[in-house]
Amino acid sequence: MDLKEISFENLPQAVAFLIRELAEIKLLVKKEDVVVVPKKVPIGINEVSALIGKAKPTIYTLVRKRKIPCYKNGKKLYFFEDELLSWISKGKKKTLQEITEECEADFKSNRRKNHN
């Protein structure tokens, strides 16, 4: 349908045409709705230092003690940001409330076991 053809008399046909076009566009969008996985790009020691807030000598010590996730190719170290963030989150200290809740849950489960 051409825009020049739209008039009050053929308005229902124009609306029907637009509805069909919109349905086709929706189908195309759904087909293209693919999740794009970002590339995993390694970062260097300077970026790691800025990311985790530690000095380069400290990072080298963590690498030597195998306490930080890293990769080595030749003499160069490589790190991945997502692995570093995961490493940081694993070192989370529990709050007093979390410790209390765990103790209460353990106490309740032990009482149930002793009564059975």
Number of C-alpha atoms within 10 A of each C-alpha: 9 6 7 6 11 14 11 8 9 10 12 12 13 18 12 11 13 13 12 12 11 12 12 12 12 12 11 11 11 10 9 9 9 8 6 6 6 6 6 9 10 14 14 14 17 12 14 19 15 11 12 13 10 12 13 15 11 11 19 14 12 14 16 10 9 10 11 17 15 17 13 10 7 6 5 9 15 16 19 16 19 12 13 17 12 11 14 12 10 9 8 8 9 9 9 9 9 11 12 12 12 12 12 12 12 12 12 11 11 11 11 10 9 7 6 5
